[in-house]
Amino acid sequence: MIRSVLERVGDKWSVAVVCQLGESTYRFNELRRLVSPITQRMLSATLRGLERDGLVSRTVHPTSPPRVDYALTGRGRSLLVVLRDLAGWAEAHAEEIGSSRAEFDQREA
Amino acid sequence: MIRSVLERVGDKWSVAVVCQLGESTYRFNELRRLVSPITQRMLSATLRGLERDGLVSRTVHPTSPPRVDYALTGRGRSLLVVLRDLAGWAEAHAEEIGSSRAEFDQREA
């Protein structure tokens, strides 16, 4: 079960969506613009997975047309802390990892 | 580039291998036993990806037959700290996420 949770929370789009939601509330198209280049289908599946895990709340407002808002739940916000560390680690090491990859590819060519 | 780093480090098998390596050194078959149910092919690809990113070192000892050891590099150990938090979060929330999934599936059935 832990592995299947890790599969969700470690997934790059889940990380991007959770970090983007942060402490705010967003509509689908706003998220789609901010978490580019995610496809509509991938964003829907990612949001649905996060909702299913109780990490994101989906609120439908009875306007016409209905307005749908997404936000992190309490559980989602507790994950946000860990994922911000992971994203921060990735950002801090991205350049040196890029060089390691280039060296490795040259060695293996 | 950050997304492609996240794709590597967030991948469930990378998380499992990095956490298993920890501060120790392992041979391939030991890792394969400890990080089950990973397939030989998946473990090879995961170790290769981690080596390419400079997170894991692969040392071939000139014995007969040659002995190959895997261990985290300094960069790998800095990632270990963050991934242990992620794995810890997953462990702490696995049960409640399981219940959320069951409720969601029932609602959507």
Backbone of each chain as ProteinMPNN parsed JSONL, in Angstrom:
{"seq_chain_A": "MIRSVLERVGDKWSVAVVCQLGESTYRFNELRRLVSPITQRMLSATLRGLERDGLVSRTVHPTSPPRVDYALTGRGRSLLVVLRDLAGWAEAHAEEIGSSRAEFDQREA", "coords_chain_A": {"N_chain_A": [[0.839, -1.193, 0.0], [1.992, 1.224, 0.754], [3.776, 1.613, -1.321], [1.991, 2.081, -3.379], [0.92, 4.447, -2.61], [3.196, 6.026, -2.706], [3.576, 5.924, -5.407], [1.574, 7.575, -6.328], [2.046, 10.08, -4.977], [4.621, 10.59, -5.679], [4.612, 10.961, -8.321], [5.323, 12.95, -11.147], [3.468, 14.862, -12.141], [1.574, 14.971, -10.147], [3.112, 16.036, -8.115], [3.659, 18.539, -9.253], [1.053, 19.654, -9.441], [0.129, 19.635, -6.768], [2.058, 21.313, -5.578], [1.518, 23.641, -7.011], [-1.165, 24.2, -6.299], [-0.866, 24.698, -3.563], [-1.485, 26.93, -0.969], [-3.754, 27.941, -2.078], [-6.836, 28.329, -4.026], [-7.989, 26.962, -7.033], [-9.305, 27.115, -10.392], [-10.063, 24.708, -12.973], [-9.049, 25.412, -15.579], [-7.269, 27.447, -14.928], [-5.354, 26.04, -13.509], [-4.498, 24.4, -15.521], [-3.215, 26.155, -17.173], [-1.166, 27.069, -15.55], [0.27, 24.831, -14.839], [1.605, 23.984, -17.053], [3.543, 21.996, -19.414], [0.955, 20.43, -19.217], [-1.477, 18.061, -20.297], [-5.041, 18.335, -20.974], [-6.313, 15.955, -20.426], [-4.437, 14.602, -18.813], [-4.31, 16.35, -16.636], [-6.921, 16.159, -15.672], [-6.972, 13.446, -14.918], [-4.945, 13.441, -13.01], [-5.931, 15.235, -11.05], [-8.208, 13.848, -10.335], [-7.122, 11.521, -9.245], [-5.758, 12.618, -7.063], [-7.92, 13.657, -5.677], [-9.256, 11.322, -5.102], [-7.493, 10.194, -3.299], [-7.884, 11.8, -1.196], [-6.494, 14.142, -1.043], [-6.972, 16.41, -2.427], [-9.621, 18.749, -2.638], [-12.704, 19.008, -4.336], [-14.888, 21.385, -5.282], [-18.112, 22.135, -6.226], [-19.76, 24.915, -7.324], [-23.05, 26.181, -7.215], [-23.552, 27.896, -9.521], [-24.44, 29.434, -12.674], [-22.976, 28.973, -15.706], [-22.106, 26.032, -13.697], [-19.531, 26.493, -11.241], [-16.294, 25.153, -10.675], [-14.098, 24.468, -8.106], [-10.757, 23.791, -7.062], [-8.783, 22.663, -4.359], [-6.195, 22.121, -1.878], [-6.657, 19.594, 0.615], [-6.545, 19.223, 4.22], [-4.891, 17.023, 4.599], [-3.613, 17.055, 2.153], [-2.191, 19.437, 2.373], [-0.371, 18.705, 4.291], [1.174, 17.0, 2.88], [2.214, 18.742, 1.031], [4.294, 20.121, 2.288], [6.356, 18.2, 2.371], [6.649, 17.645, -0.335], [7.437, 20.107, -1.313], [9.977, 20.225, -0.296], [11.112, 18.141, -1.796], [10.807, 19.102, -4.406], [12.342, 21.367, -4.137], [14.827, 20.201, -3.667], [15.212, 18.973, -6.124], [15.331, 21.209, -7.779], [17.646, 22.461, -6.803], [19.588, 20.646, -7.53], [19.356, 20.187, -10.213], [20.989, 21.224, -12.299], [23.59, 20.088, -11.898], [22.899, 17.433, -12.129], [22.146, 17.368, -14.746], [24.661, 17.689, -15.974], [25.923, 15.335, -15.082], [24.393, 13.455, -16.42], [25.046, 14.036, -19.066], [27.773, 13.432, -19.106], [27.654, 10.674, -18.468], [26.241, 9.663, -20.658], [28.048, 10.19, -22.672], [30.223, 8.577, -21.917], [29.011, 6.104, -22.211], [28.467, 6.006, -24.825]], "CA_chain_A": [[0.0, 0.0, 0.0], [2.873, 2.393, 0.797], [4.31, 1.819, -2.667], [0.967, 2.659, -4.27], [0.815, 5.861, -2.196], [4.376, 6.694, -3.257], [3.367, 6.037, -6.85], [0.733, 8.762, -6.539], [2.611, 11.346, -4.515], [5.92, 10.818, -6.322], [4.365, 11.213, -9.738], [5.748, 14.336, -11.411], [2.343, 15.783, -12.312], [0.965, 15.18, -8.831], [4.007, 16.969, -7.407], [3.473, 19.877, -9.832], [-0.29, 20.163, -9.117], [0.07, 19.903, -5.316], [2.873, 22.509, -5.301], [0.835, 24.806, -7.577], [-2.335, 24.513, -5.477], [-0.346, 25.332, -2.351], [-2.508, 27.373, -0.005], [-4.798, 28.667, -2.812], [-7.928, 27.624, -4.699], [-7.869, 27.223, -8.472], [-10.22, 26.461, -11.315], [-9.361, 23.757, -13.844], [-8.27, 26.048, -16.655], [-6.144, 28.178, -14.328], [-4.337, 25.022, -13.218], [-3.977, 23.888, -16.792], [-2.296, 27.19, -17.693], [-0.023, 27.242, -14.638], [1.046, 23.586, -14.708], [1.882, 23.544, -18.44], [2.664, 21.645, -20.532], [0.122, 19.266, -18.91], [-2.65, 17.973, -21.182], [-6.335, 18.353, -20.279], [-6.605, 14.584, -19.963], [-3.528, 14.288, -17.709], [-4.701, 17.153, -15.475], [-8.154, 15.556, -15.126], [-6.628, 12.175, -14.244], [-4.138, 13.765, -11.824], [-6.829, 15.814, -10.042], [-9.113, 12.774, -9.888], [-6.318, 10.656, -8.374], [-5.492, 13.347, -5.815], [-9.202, 13.726, -4.962], [-9.534, 9.946, -4.613], [-6.609, 9.962, -2.141], [-8.249, 12.74, -0.122], [-5.464, 15.186, -0.96], [-7.534, 17.602, -3.078], [-11.091, 18.849, -2.578], [-13.351, 19.517, -5.559], [-16.136, 22.025, -4.838], [-18.947, 22.61, -7.348], [-20.621, 26.008, -6.891], [-24.307, 26.115, -8.012], [-23.783, 29.054, -10.403], [-24.811, 28.968, -14.014], [-22.698, 27.546, -15.532], [-21.518, 25.72, -12.382], [-18.086, 26.777, -11.118], [-15.65, 24.07, -9.93], [-12.836, 24.909, -7.495], [-9.881, 22.748, -6.503], [-7.881, 23.146, -3.301], [-5.643, 21.029, -1.074], [-7.258, 19.307, 1.911], [-5.537, 19.251, 5.297], [-3.918, 15.958, 4.301], [-2.845, 17.55, 1.005], [-1.243, 20.463, 2.822], [0.738, 18.064, 5.025], [2.045, 16.458, 1.826], [2.838, 19.905, 0.374], [5.559, 20.423, 2.987], [7.362, 17.204, 1.945], [6.873, 17.775, -1.78], [8.213, 21.333, -1.568], [11.383, 19.842, -0.068], [11.544, 17.32, -2.928], [10.926, 20.002, -5.568], [13.495, 22.236, -3.855], [16.03, 19.393, -3.878], [15.336, 18.797, -7.584], [15.769, 22.5, -8.349], [19.028, 22.737, -6.376], [20.521, 19.672, -8.122], [19.02, 19.949, -11.626], [22.112, 21.527, -13.197], [24.667, 19.088, -11.773], [22.389, 16.158, -12.655], [22.24, 17.511, -16.199], [26.061, 17.412, -16.369], [26.183, 13.898, -14.866], [23.733, 12.71, -17.507], [25.819, 14.24, -20.303], [29.014, 12.63, -18.967], [27.291, 9.242, -18.519], [25.857, 9.332, -22.043], [29.285, 10.195, -23.472], [30.963, 7.375, -21.517], [28.304, 4.898, -22.661], [28.22, 6.107, -26.292]], "C_chain_A": [[0.89, 1.265, 0.0], [3.417, 2.69, -0.597], [3.275, 2.49, -3.551], [0.73, 4.122, -3.894], [1.992, 6.635, -2.784], [4.226, 6.916, -4.759], [2.566, 7.299, -7.167], [1.518, 10.035, -6.225], [3.959, 11.642, -5.148], [5.794, 11.151, -7.791], [4.587, 12.691, -10.053], [4.576, 15.291, -11.568], [1.618, 16.021, -10.989], [1.784, 16.183, -8.04], [3.751, 18.387, -7.916], [2.12, 20.458, -9.413], [-0.379, 20.517, -7.632], [0.857, 21.177, -4.998], [2.195, 23.759, -5.843], [-0.372, 25.19, -6.729], [-1.897, 25.237, -4.202], [-1.462, 25.694, -1.39], [-3.688, 28.027, -0.734], [-5.874, 27.732, -3.351], [-7.866, 27.976, -6.182], [-8.994, 26.553, -9.243], [-9.395, 25.631, -12.297], [-8.467, 24.47, -14.85], [-7.105, 26.876, -16.132], [-4.994, 27.203, -14.075], [-3.67, 24.568, -14.509], [-2.944, 24.864, -17.366], [-1.003, 27.206, -16.86], [0.86, 25.992, -14.551], [1.372, 23.053, -16.107], [3.252, 22.875, -18.483], [1.824, 20.393, -20.234], [-1.088, 19.259, -19.846], [-3.925, 18.012, -20.328], [-6.607, 16.996, -19.637], [-5.736, 14.237, -18.743], [-3.916, 15.072, -16.459], [-5.957, 16.562, -14.832], [-7.82, 14.304, -14.333], [-5.843, 12.458, -12.953], [-5.03, 14.309, -10.713], [-7.741, 14.738, -9.462], [-8.374, 11.842, -8.921], [-6.066, 11.312, -7.03], [-6.769, 13.475, -4.986], [-9.513, 12.368, -4.324], [-8.708, 9.64, -3.356], [-6.899, 10.934, -0.998], [-7.232, 13.853, 0.033], [-5.96, 16.497, -1.544], [-9.038, 17.576, -2.905], [-11.579, 19.479, -3.871], [-14.71, 20.067, -5.144], [-16.866, 22.578, -6.054], [-19.891, 23.684, -6.816], [-21.847, 26.058, -7.808], [-24.574, 27.366, -8.828], [-24.185, 28.512, -11.772], [-23.92, 29.644, -15.045], [-22.031, 27.284, -14.179], [-20.012, 25.997, -12.365], [-17.459, 25.69, -10.251], [-14.295, 24.555, -9.414], [-12.077, 23.711, -6.947], [-8.985, 23.377, -5.448], [-7.317, 21.931, -2.574], [-6.485, 20.842, 0.18], [-6.17, 19.442, 2.978], [-4.449, 18.217, 5.03], [-3.006, 16.394, 3.152], [-1.809, 18.573, 1.439], [-0.083, 19.844, 3.613], [1.712, 17.435, 4.02], [2.828, 17.583, 1.15], [4.202, 20.212, 0.983], [6.674, 19.5, 2.476], [7.685, 17.389, 0.463], [7.631, 19.054, -2.125], [9.688, 21.066, -1.319], [11.92, 19.072, -1.266], [11.762, 18.199, -4.16], [12.133, 20.931, -5.376], [14.801, 21.495, -4.082], [16.277, 19.258, -5.387], [15.865, 20.078, -8.223], [17.25, 22.751, -8.045], [20.027, 21.827, -7.103], [20.333, 19.477, -9.63], [20.244, 20.143, -12.535], [23.193, 20.449, -13.125], [24.199, 17.724, -12.271], [22.429, 16.189, -14.181], [23.651, 17.188, -16.681], [26.385, 15.927, -16.189], [25.585, 13.073, -16.001], [24.546, 12.821, -18.791], [27.095, 13.389, -20.265], [28.731, 11.152, -19.132], [27.008, 8.838, -19.961], [27.092, 9.282, -22.939], [30.089, 8.922, -23.201], [30.333, 6.13, -22.151], [28.12, 4.888, -24.185], [29.124, 5.137, -27.052]], "O_chain_A": [[0.576, 2.248, -0.67], [3.513, 3.846, -1.008], [3.605, 3.351, -4.367], [0.383, 4.94, -4.746], [1.829, 7.743, -3.294], [4.67, 7.923, -5.312], [2.842, 7.999, -8.142], [1.647, 10.934, -7.056], [4.405, 12.789, -5.165], [6.758, 11.574, -8.428], [4.111, 13.571, -9.335], [4.686, 16.447, -11.159], [1.115, 17.115, -10.731], [1.239, 17.066, -7.378], [3.639, 19.325, -7.127], [2.044, 21.636, -9.065], [-0.9, 21.573, -7.274], [0.385, 22.025, -4.241], [2.272, 24.822, -5.227], [-0.587, 26.373, -6.463], [-2.479, 26.25, -3.815], [-2.288, 24.851, -1.041], [-4.549, 28.615, -0.079], [-5.826, 26.517, -3.157], [-7.71, 29.142, -6.545], [-9.561, 25.554, -8.802], [-8.187, 25.827, -12.433], [-7.278, 24.171, -14.961], [-6.076, 27.0, -16.797], [-3.834, 27.485, -14.377], [-2.456, 24.381, -14.577], [-1.943, 24.46, -17.959], [0.097, 27.337, -17.396], [2.045, 26.081, -14.229], [1.414, 21.843, -16.329], [4.078, 23.18, -17.622], [1.967, 19.389, -20.932], [-1.654, 20.309, -20.151], [-3.89, 17.758, -19.124], [-7.055, 16.894, -18.495], [-6.219, 13.659, -17.77], [-3.864, 14.541, -15.35], [-6.054, 16.471, -13.608], [-8.311, 14.111, -13.22], [-6.051, 11.798, -11.935], [-4.904, 13.896, -9.56], [-8.012, 14.715, -8.262], [-8.929, 11.426, -7.904], [-6.145, 10.664, -5.986], [-6.728, 13.414, -3.757], [-9.962, 12.28, -3.181], [-9.161, 8.921, -2.465], [-6.24, 10.895, 0.041], [-7.112, 14.444, 1.106], [-5.449, 17.567, -1.212], [-9.666, 16.522, -3.01], [-10.938, 20.373, -4.424], [-15.582, 19.317, -4.706], [-16.322, 23.38, -6.812], [-20.727, 23.406, -5.957], [-21.712, 25.986, -9.029], [-25.701, 27.862, -8.837], [-24.259, 27.303, -11.989], [-24.096, 30.844, -15.257], [-21.458, 28.194, -13.581], [-19.314, 25.763, -13.352], [-18.012, 25.333, -9.211], [-13.45, 24.998, -10.192], [-12.663, 22.754, -6.442], [-8.49, 24.49, -5.625], [-7.885, 20.841, -2.641], [-6.975, 21.818, 0.749], [-5.017, 19.74, 2.667], [-3.259, 18.48, 5.204], [-1.8, 16.144, 3.167], [-0.685, 18.581, 0.937], [1.032, 20.367, 3.615], [2.914, 17.35, 4.273], [3.974, 17.39, 0.745], [5.151, 20.528, 0.266], [7.783, 19.949, 2.186], [8.843, 17.302, 0.055], [8.376, 19.094, -3.103], [10.551, 21.594, -2.02], [13.044, 19.31, -1.708], [12.762, 18.064, -4.865], [12.85, 21.238, -6.328], [15.761, 22.053, -4.612], [17.403, 19.411, -5.859], [16.734, 20.039, -9.094], [18.008, 23.193, -8.909], [21.188, 22.199, -7.273], [21.056, 18.7, -10.254], [20.502, 19.332, -13.424], [23.658, 19.956, -14.153], [25.002, 16.942, -12.779], [22.706, 15.179, -14.828], [23.822, 16.492, -17.682], [27.043, 15.327, -17.039], [26.196, 12.116, -16.479], [24.719, 11.842, -19.516], [27.45, 12.724, -21.238], [29.454, 10.447, -19.836], [27.478, 7.8, -20.427], [27.183, 8.451, -23.843], [30.574, 8.272, -24.127], [31.041, 5.217, -22.575], [27.676, 3.894, -24.759], [29.067, 5.073, -28.28]]}, "seq_chain_B": "MIRSVLERVGDKWSVAVVCQLGESTYRFNELRRLVSPITQRMLSATLRGLERDGLVSRTVHPTSPPRVDYALTGRGRSLLVVLRDLAGWAEAHAEEIGSSRAEFDQREA", "coords_chain_B": {"N_chain_B": [[13.774, 20.869, -16.982], [13.807, 20.448, -14.202], [11.444, 19.065, -13.86], [12.11, 16.697, -15.141], [14.005, 15.717, -13.445], [12.455, 15.383, -11.18], [10.832, 13.404, -12.136], [12.537, 11.251, -12.13], [13.422, 11.047, -9.379], [11.06, 10.909, -8.038], [9.944, 8.603, -8.774], [8.544, 5.462, -7.968], [10.14, 3.165, -7.695], [12.706, 4.157, -7.718], [12.646, 5.61, -5.357], [12.322, 3.488, -3.563], [14.729, 2.015, -3.977], [16.754, 3.915, -3.385], [16.137, 4.451, -0.691], [16.535, 1.911, 0.357], [19.28, 1.431, -0.18], [20.445, 3.404, 1.415], [22.792, 4.085, 3.901], [24.453, 2.041, 3.212], [26.238, -0.558, 1.321], [25.422, -2.492, -1.464], [25.012, -5.588, -3.265], [23.773, -6.524, -6.537], [21.906, -8.705, -6.518], [21.263, -8.823, -3.816], [19.935, -6.414, -3.484], [17.826, -6.895, -5.185], [16.421, -8.849, -3.812], [15.731, -7.462, -1.495], [14.243, -5.298, -2.329], [11.864, -6.227, -3.222], [8.59, -6.499, -4.817], [10.455, -6.183, -7.191], [11.35, -6.399, -10.63], [14.099, -8.055, -12.357], [14.805, -6.638, -14.637], [13.614, -4.14, -14.179], [14.987, -3.33, -11.897], [17.592, -3.156, -12.884], [17.265, -1.082, -14.772], [16.45, 0.971, -13.104], [18.668, 1.276, -11.37], [20.569, 1.99, -13.249], [19.542, 4.417, -14.181], [19.701, 5.925, -11.833], [22.45, 5.871, -11.458], [23.236, 7.257, -13.738], [22.281, 9.767, -13.092], [24.045, 10.467, -11.189], [23.551, 9.685, -8.621], [23.896, 7.204, -7.589], [26.658, 5.05, -7.047], [28.567, 2.736, -8.943], [30.572, 0.092, -8.434], [33.056, -1.941, -9.732], [34.662, -4.763, -8.714], [37.837, -6.255, -9.206], [37.609, -9.137, -8.983], [37.306, -12.718, -9.41], [34.519, -14.492, -10.257], [33.937, -11.05, -11.401], [33.063, -8.657, -8.873], [30.234, -6.622, -8.204], [29.413, -3.623, -6.734], [26.904, -1.524, -5.3], [26.208, 1.763, -4.221], [25.048, 4.721, -2.485], [25.925, 7.958, -3.71], [27.425, 11.053, -2.545], [25.617, 13.006, -3.385], [23.413, 11.381, -3.72], [22.944, 10.638, -1.078], [22.122, 13.05, -0.062], [19.692, 13.268, -1.239], [18.429, 11.14, -0.093], [17.626, 11.947, 2.46], [15.419, 13.604, 1.937], [13.752, 11.841, 0.579], [13.287, 9.928, 2.513], [11.659, 11.359, 4.208], [9.459, 11.619, 2.499], [8.74, 8.924, 2.095], [8.185, 8.312, 4.726], [6.0, 10.004, 5.148], [4.179, 8.805, 3.389], [3.903, 6.309, 4.581], [2.769, 7.021, 7.028], [0.305, 7.955, 6.221], [-0.889, 6.01, 4.695], [-2.959, 4.225, 5.477], [-5.261, 5.852, 5.956], [-5.49, 6.937, 3.441], [-6.096, 4.69, 2.02], [-8.704, 4.218, 2.972], [-9.981, 6.542, 2.042], [-9.827, 6.09, -0.686], [-11.453, 3.844, -0.952], [-13.94, 4.891, -0.17], [-14.28, 6.862, -2.162], [-14.385, 5.283, -4.473], [-16.703, 3.876, -4.006], [-18.588, 5.923, -3.976], [-18.394, 6.736, -6.608], [-19.166, 4.565, -7.955]], "CA_chain_B": [[14.791, 19.991, -16.391], [13.399, 20.071, -12.84], [10.413, 18.029, -13.992], [12.695, 15.4, -15.5], [14.654, 15.241, -12.218], [11.369, 14.897, -10.309], [10.351, 12.135, -12.699], [13.453, 10.195, -11.65], [13.506, 10.877, -7.921], [9.742, 10.622, -7.489], [9.545, 7.277, -9.24], [8.426, 4.625, -6.75], [11.248, 2.204, -7.557], [13.891, 4.938, -7.326], [12.476, 5.894, -3.923], [12.56, 2.246, -2.814], [16.15, 1.636, -4.073], [17.552, 4.898, -2.64], [15.901, 4.242, 0.748], [17.162, 0.63, 0.741], [20.736, 1.596, -0.167], [20.763, 4.16, 2.633], [24.23, 4.326, 4.146], [25.19, 0.768, 3.017], [26.64, -0.983, -0.019], [24.714, -3.743, -1.76], [25.173, -6.202, -4.58], [22.53, -6.503, -7.298], [20.914, -9.703, -6.073], [20.785, -8.456, -2.471], [18.933, -5.354, -3.695], [16.655, -7.476, -5.824], [15.675, -9.553, -2.756], [15.229, -6.533, -0.467], [13.312, -4.301, -2.885], [10.86, -7.024, -3.984], [8.705, -7.423, -5.951], [10.98, -5.535, -8.39], [11.888, -7.37, -11.59], [15.513, -7.847, -12.663], [14.9, -5.617, -15.679], [13.276, -2.84, -13.59], [16.07, -2.945, -10.993], [18.717, -2.72, -13.728], [16.953, 0.234, -15.361], [16.405, 1.954, -12.005], [20.054, 1.522, -10.937], [21.247, 2.688, -14.349], [19.047, 5.799, -14.164], [20.253, 6.583, -10.634], [23.886, 6.052, -11.725], [23.325, 8.321, -14.755], [22.024, 11.055, -12.429], [25.102, 10.688, -10.194], [22.991, 9.441, -7.284], [24.384, 5.887, -7.15], [27.959, 4.652, -7.63], [28.651, 1.317, -9.319], [31.996, -0.242, -8.333], [33.356, -3.309, -10.174], [35.888, -5.241, -8.081], [38.501, -7.187, -10.144], [37.702, -10.526, -8.498], [36.859, -13.628, -10.474], [33.989, -13.501, -11.201], [33.985, -9.683, -10.867], [31.98, -8.337, -7.924], [29.746, -5.264, -8.48], [28.748, -3.045, -5.559], [26.147, -0.276, -5.503], [26.061, 2.578, -2.997], [24.662, 6.11, -2.768], [26.968, 8.984, -3.725], [27.08, 12.16, -1.641], [24.378, 13.606, -3.887], [22.355, 10.407, -3.404], [22.637, 10.691, 0.365], [21.351, 14.286, 0.234], [18.319, 12.966, -1.668], [17.895, 10.151, 0.864], [16.972, 12.668, 3.564], [14.109, 14.078, 1.46], [12.926, 10.679, 0.231], [12.858, 9.27, 3.763], [10.484, 12.12, 4.655], [8.332, 11.271, 1.616], [8.34, 7.54, 2.413], [7.584, 8.388, 6.065], [4.661, 10.578, 4.983], [3.345, 7.783, 2.747], [3.626, 5.268, 5.585], [1.872, 7.568, 8.058], [-1.016, 8.262, 5.666], [-1.336, 4.926, 3.807], [-4.24, 3.646, 5.9], [-6.378, 6.783, 5.715], [-5.657, 7.083, 1.989], [-6.828, 3.49, 1.6], [-10.144, 4.422, 3.253], [-10.49, 7.568, 1.111], [-9.976, 5.458, -2.002], [-12.631, 2.957, -0.914], [-15.137, 5.758, -0.171], [-14.388, 7.503, -3.49], [-14.797, 4.265, -5.455], [-18.112, 3.563, -3.724], [-19.378, 7.09, -4.428], [-18.345, 6.842, -8.066], [-19.62, 3.277, -8.553]], "C_chain_B": [[14.374, 19.541, -14.979], [12.36, 18.959, -12.904], [11.048, 16.684, -14.294], [13.463, 14.839, -14.312], [13.594, 14.665, -11.281], [10.854, 13.545, -10.789], [11.22, 10.977, -12.193], [13.273, 9.97, -10.145], [12.149, 10.573, -7.297], [9.251, 9.238, -7.854], [9.597, 6.283, -8.086], [9.595, 3.655, -6.603], [12.547, 2.932, -7.191], [13.834, 5.232, -5.836], [12.83, 4.643, -3.113], [14.049, 1.888, -2.816], [17.008, 2.604, -3.263], [17.387, 4.669, -1.133], [16.558, 2.935, 1.21], [18.687, 0.764, 0.809], [21.17, 2.324, 1.104], [22.249, 4.435, 2.765], [25.055, 3.075, 3.812], [25.578, 0.569, 1.561], [25.977, -2.325, -0.29], [25.134, -4.304, -3.113], [23.796, -6.323, -5.218], [21.497, -7.457, -6.703], [20.402, -9.441, -4.663], [19.676, -7.411, -2.602], [17.64, -5.959, -4.251], [15.775, -8.184, -4.779], [15.002, -8.54, -1.819], [14.185, -5.545, -1.006], [12.243, -5.041, -3.705], [9.504, -6.332, -3.892], [9.234, -6.742, -7.204], [11.542, -6.605, -9.33], [13.369, -7.064, -11.834], [15.68, -6.675, -13.616], [14.661, -4.222, -15.08], [14.405, -2.39, -12.662], [17.278, -2.458, -11.799], [18.474, -1.315, -14.261], [16.969, 1.311, -14.276], [17.821, 2.302, -11.556], [20.817, 2.32, -11.991], [20.835, 4.167, -14.365], [19.633, 6.577, -12.992], [21.753, 6.827, -10.805], [24.092, 7.21, -12.691], [23.134, 9.698, -14.122], [23.052, 11.357, -11.346], [24.607, 10.487, -8.777], [23.498, 8.121, -6.698], [25.732, 5.632, -7.82], [27.932, 3.145, -7.864], [30.129, 0.958, -9.344], [32.201, -1.717, -8.709], [34.688, -3.721, -9.55], [36.509, -6.33, -8.977], [38.66, -8.603, -9.599], [37.258, -11.449, -9.641], [35.802, -14.57, -9.918], [33.997, -12.108, -10.563], [32.801, -9.413, -9.935], [31.56, -6.892, -8.152], [28.964, -4.758, -7.26], [28.048, -1.748, -5.944], [26.044, 0.45, -4.169], [25.605, 3.97, -3.41], [25.916, 6.975, -2.819], [26.575, 10.049, -2.69], [25.769, 12.812, -2.051], [23.178, 12.695, -3.563], [21.955, 10.475, -1.943], [21.867, 11.963, 0.717], [19.893, 14.082, -0.196], [17.645, 12.024, -0.673], [17.116, 10.824, 1.986], [15.546, 13.067, 3.164], [13.183, 12.891, 1.176], [12.469, 9.907, 1.466], [11.658, 9.998, 4.345], [9.263, 11.738, 3.829], [7.805, 9.878, 1.936], [7.662, 7.509, 3.79], [6.18, 8.947, 5.994], [3.713, 9.518, 4.417], [2.944, 6.711, 3.76], [2.594, 5.77, 6.605], [0.447, 7.754, 7.524], [-1.606, 7.127, 4.829], [-2.731, 4.42, 4.176], [-5.416, 4.587, 5.59], [-6.588, 7.01, 4.222], [-6.407, 5.867, 1.434], [-8.325, 3.657, 1.823], [-10.716, 5.468, 2.304], [-10.736, 6.943, -0.253], [-11.231, 4.585, -2.033], [-13.916, 3.791, -0.965], [-15.366, 6.364, -1.55], [-14.931, 6.495, -4.495], [-16.276, 3.906, -5.26], [-19.017, 4.68, -4.243], [-19.489, 7.098, -5.948], [-18.896, 5.588, -8.754], [-21.0, 3.444, -9.222]], "O_chain_B": [[14.572, 18.382, -14.613], [12.389, 18.025, -12.103], [10.607, 15.653, -13.787], [13.571, 13.621, -14.17], [13.789, 13.614, -10.671], [10.496, 12.67, -10.0], [10.729, 9.893, -11.877], [13.007, 8.855, -9.698], [12.07, 10.053, -6.184], [8.258, 8.756, -7.307], [10.56, 6.257, -7.32], [9.998, 3.354, -5.479], [13.381, 2.403, -6.455], [14.839, 5.12, -5.133], [13.541, 4.721, -2.111], [14.587, 1.498, -1.78], [17.897, 2.172, -2.531], [18.366, 4.69, -0.386], [17.076, 2.861, 2.324], [19.314, 0.267, 1.745], [22.121, 1.926, 1.776], [22.881, 4.955, 1.846], [26.251, 3.048, 4.102], [25.293, 1.396, 0.696], [25.975, -3.202, 0.575], [25.561, -3.561, -3.996], [22.776, -6.237, -4.534], [20.363, -7.068, -6.421], [19.266, -9.782, -4.333], [18.638, -7.49, -1.946], [16.532, -5.595, -3.855], [14.547, -8.129, -4.849], [13.859, -8.729, -1.402], [13.357, -5.025, -0.257], [11.781, -4.552, -4.735], [9.289, -5.607, -2.921], [8.527, -6.716, -8.212], [12.133, -7.589, -8.884], [13.837, -5.959, -11.557], [16.562, -5.833, -13.445], [15.365, -3.262, -15.395], [14.748, -1.208, -12.634], [17.91, -1.465, -11.438], [19.359, -0.46, -14.211], [17.443, 2.425, -14.502], [18.148, 3.476, -11.379], [21.605, 3.209, -11.668], [21.672, 5.052, -14.54], [20.015, 7.739, -13.133], [22.276, 7.85, -10.362], [24.986, 8.037, -12.51], [23.743, 10.676, -14.554], [22.955, 12.375, -10.66], [25.167, 11.045, -7.833], [23.529, 7.937, -5.481], [25.929, 5.949, -8.993], [27.352, 2.388, -7.086], [30.87, 1.463, -10.188], [31.615, -2.616, -8.105], [35.72, -3.107, -9.82], [35.802, -7.221, -9.45], [39.725, -9.204, -9.737], [36.881, -10.979, -10.714], [36.175, -15.431, -9.123], [34.056, -11.985, -9.34], [31.687, -9.877, -10.175], [32.416, -6.017, -8.281], [27.995, -5.376, -6.82], [28.521, -0.984, -6.785], [25.822, -0.165, -3.126], [25.762, 4.354, -4.569], [26.859, 6.752, -2.06], [25.529, 9.952, -2.048], [24.923, 13.132, -1.215], [22.1, 13.158, -3.192], [20.775, 10.382, -1.607], [21.069, 11.979, 1.654], [18.977, 14.648, 0.4], [16.438, 12.107, -0.444], [16.072, 10.329, 2.411], [14.598, 12.898, 3.932], [11.993, 12.927, 1.489], [11.396, 9.305, 1.468], [10.753, 9.378, 4.901], [8.171, 11.554, 4.367], [6.597, 9.664, 2.037], [6.694, 6.778, 3.998], [5.272, 8.461, 6.668], [2.593, 9.352, 4.898], [1.796, 6.266, 3.792], [1.676, 5.046, 6.991], [-0.512, 7.713, 8.296], [-2.712, 7.265, 4.305], [-3.577, 4.212, 3.307], [-6.43, 4.166, 5.033], [-7.711, 7.246, 3.776], [-7.226, 5.98, 0.523], [-9.128, 3.283, 0.968], [-11.829, 5.298, 1.807], [-11.741, 7.234, -0.902], [-11.976, 4.585, -3.014], [-14.854, 3.463, -1.691], [-16.49, 6.384, -2.052], [-15.829, 6.811, -5.275], [-17.001, 3.665, -6.226], [-20.056, 4.433, -4.855], [-20.538, 7.422, -6.505], [-19.068, 5.558, -9.973], [-21.54, 2.485, -9.772]]}, "name": "protein", "num_of_chains": 2, "seq": "MIRSVLERVGDKWSVAVVCQLGESTYRFNELRRLVSPITQRMLSATLRGLERDGLVSRTVHPTSPPRVDYALTGRGRSLLVVLRDLAGWAEAHAEEIGSSRAEFDQREAMIRSVLERVGDKWSVAVVCQLGESTYRFNELRRLVSPITQRMLSATLRGLERDGLVSRTVHPTSPPRVDYALTGRGRSLLVVLRDLAGWAEAHAEEIGSSRAEFDQREA"}
